[in-house]
Amino acid sequence: MKIEIKNQQKIAKLNLKILKKHIKKILKIVGISSKGLSFLFCDNNFIKKLNKKFFKKNYPTDVISFPLQDKLEPNYLGEVVVSVEEAIYASKKYKNNWQEEFLLYIVHGILHLLGFRDRTLKERKIMGREQNRIMGILTKKPLKI
């Protein structure tokens, strides 16, 4: 399993070593511990540009997933881009811990790479149940990121 992480934001300090452990645990929970992934942690300005370029939406979002698995790279799932700034903003809005919100975005992005969708109410319920299951396992102990 190859996990690449690039942190290009300066909004919050992240412990990338601990994050990598959490990501490995998520991949083990969903049964794909042999797959490779890349993560990019950014701010709202950067993810807004991606959202506009790829989805024609001119606003920041929490997470964007780019599935990149193909015949040449069958063991590489893709890239997950997460806005740390959005996680902090949402945690204040919903009165959550920002680290848990951030980890939820990572889980959400991985699930998108596995084929989960959230366009319809039915899809959101299915994805929400899986997110809750994974987060329940991950948050049995207080998170450190």
N, C-alpha and C positions, 0 to 999 in steps of 0.2 A: 504494500500500500504506500503510495506516494502522496503526501499532502504538502502542497505549497501554499504559503501564506505571505501576502504582501500587505503591510500596514502603511497606507499613505495619508492617514489622517493624524491630526495633532490635537483633537478635541478631548480624548481620554487616553490614559495610559493603559495599554493592554499587555498582559503577560502571554506572549505567543506560545511559549512552551506549554503552559497550562491549557490554553485554547486548543492546541493540537491534541492534547490528551482527551479533551471533551469531544472533539470532532471524531477521533478514533473510536470513542465509546459510542457515539451516534451511529457511525458506520457499522459497528458490530451489532448494535440493537436492530438495525434495519437489514442486517444480513449481507452487507456488501463490503466487508472489511478488506477485500483484496483489490478494490477499485481505487484509482487515483483521482484526486480533486485539486482544484486551485481555489483559493479564496483571496479576495481583495477587499480590504476594509478601508472605507473612504468617508468623506463628508457629504452633506446634502448637495453641494454645488456640483460635485463630480457625478453623483448618481442621477442628478437631474439632467445633466448632459447626455448620459447614457439612455435615460428614459425617453428623452426627446429624439435622439438619433435612431434608436431601435424600435420604439413603440409610439412615436409621434405624440407623446404626452409631455407637456412643458411644466412639470413639477417634480419635486423629489419623491422618491418612494423608499420603502424600507429595504427591499432586497430584489435583486434581479439575478436570474439563473440563466446560464448559457450552456445548453447541452452540447457537448462536443465529442461524444462517443461515436466512432465510426469503425469501418473495417480495418483501417490502418492503426487505430488506437482503441481496440475493444475494451481495454482495462482502464480507460480514462473516461470518467463521467462528464466532466465539464468544469465550468467556473461559476462561483457564487460571489456576487458583489453585494456587500452589506454596508449600509450607512450607519456608522456609529452615532452620528449626530441625530439621526431619526430615532434610533433606539433610546437615546437619552431624552429626546423630546416626548416620545410616546410614553416612556416610563413616568414622566412627570404628569402627563395628561391622565393616565390611567392609574396613577399612584402605585406603580410597580417598581421593583428593583431593576435598574437599567441593565445590569449584567444578565439577568434572566431574559429580559426583552431582547437583548442582543443575541443570546444563545437561541431564543425562539426563532429569530430571523435566520440564523444558520440552519436550524432544523427545517424551516420552511423552504429555504433555498435547496437543500439536499432533496427534500421530498419532490420538489418540482423536477429536479434532474432524474428522479425515479419514475416520473410520469404522472404524479399527482397534479391535479388542476384545481382551480378555485374560481372559475368563471360563473358557475351556476350555484344555486343554493345547495343542491344535492352534492356537488363536488366539494364545496366549502365544508359541509358537514363531515364528509369522509376524510378530507384532509385534516380538519380540526380534531377529529377523534385520534388520528395517528399522531399529530403534533402533541396532543395532551398525553397520550401514552408515553411517548418518548420523553417529554419534559418531566413527567411524573417520575420516571426512572432517574433522570439526570439531577433533579432537584431534591432528592431525598436528603442530601447534605447541603449546607449553604455553599453557593457557588463562589469560586475565586477565578477571576479572569485578569 
